[in-house]
Amino acid sequence: MEIVISLLIGAVAGWLGSVIYKGSGLGLPGNIIVGLIGGPVGYWILGKLGIALGGGWLGAILTGTIGAIIILFLINLIIRKK
């Protein structure tokens, strides 16, 4: 059950990240992957800055969204250079 919840949170975070950061569209599978990778990235960066967005689903979605935006920015930097 935890895997399904993680996938849902990752999907929502990746989708929000793609809505906020208008770049190349990755589709639903890409959004899920970006959201799942964005979660740990967001927690790491916000932890280094001493910022906590709270616990629970909402905190996880917001943190994952911030990480997803960062990852989407990096992906678009790499894609544009080619």
C-alpha positions as CSV (number, residue, x, y, z in Angstrom):
1,M,0.0,0.0,0.0
2,E,2.9,2.4,0.7
3,I,4.2,2.0,-2.8
4,V,0.9,3.0,-4.2
5,I,0.8,6.1,-2.0
6,S,4.3,7.0,-2.9
7,L,3.4,6.7,-6.6
8,L,0.4,8.9,-6.1
9,I,2.3,11.5,-4.2
10,G,5.1,11.4,-6.9
11,A,2.6,11.7,-9.7
12,V,0.9,14.7,-8.0
13,A,4.2,16.4,-7.2
14,G,5.5,15.8,-10.8
15,W,2.3,17.1,-12.3
16,L,2.4,20.2,-10.2
17,G,6.0,20.8,-11.0
18,S,5.3,20.5,-14.7
19,V,2.3,22.9,-14.4
20,I,4.4,25.5,-12.5
21,Y,7.5,25.1,-14.6
22,K,6.5,25.3,-18.2
23,G,9.1,23.3,-20.1
24,S,9.1,20.2,-22.2
25,G,6.2,17.9,-21.4
26,L,7.2,14.5,-20.1
27,G,3.7,12.9,-19.9
28,L,2.3,11.0,-17.0
29,P,5.1,8.4,-16.6
30,G,7.7,11.1,-16.8
31,N,5.9,13.2,-14.3
32,I,5.7,10.3,-11.9
33,I,9.4,9.7,-12.2
34,V,10.3,13.3,-11.9
35,G,8.0,13.6,-8.8
36,L,9.6,10.5,-7.2
37,I,13.1,11.7,-7.8
38,G,12.0,15.3,-6.8
39,G,10.9,14.2,-3.3
40,P,14.4,13.3,-2.0
41,V,15.9,16.2,-3.9
42,G,13.4,18.6,-2.4
43,Y,13.9,17.2,1.1
44,W,17.7,17.5,0.8
45,I,17.7,21.0,-0.5
46,L,15.1,22.3,1.9
47,G,17.0,20.5,4.7
48,K,20.2,22.3,3.8
49,L,18.3,25.6,3.9
50,G,16.7,24.7,7.3
51,I,13.2,24.8,5.9
52,A,10.5,22.2,6.7
53,L,7.1,22.3,4.9
54,G,5.4,20.0,7.5
55,G,4.6,16.3,7.6
56,G,1.9,14.3,6.0
57,W,0.7,14.2,2.4
58,L,0.6,17.9,1.9
59,G,4.2,18.5,3.1
60,A,5.4,15.6,0.9
61,I,3.6,16.9,-2.1
62,L,4.9,20.4,-1.7
63,T,8.5,19.2,-1.1
64,G,8.3,16.9,-4.0
65,T,7.0,19.7,-6.2
66,I,9.9,21.9,-5.3
67,G,12.3,19.1,-6.1
68,A,10.4,18.3,-9.3
69,I,10.7,21.9,-10.4
70,I,14.5,21.8,-9.8
71,I,14.8,18.6,-11.8
72,L,12.7,19.9,-14.7
73,F,14.9,23.0,-14.8
74,L,18.0,20.8,-15.0
75,I,16.4,18.5,-17.7
76,N,15.5,21.6,-19.8
77,L,19.1,22.9,-19.4
78,I,20.5,19.6,-20.7
79,I,18.0,19.3,-23.5
80,R,18.5,22.9,-24.8
81,K,22.2,22.5,-25.0
82,K,21.9,19.6,-27.5
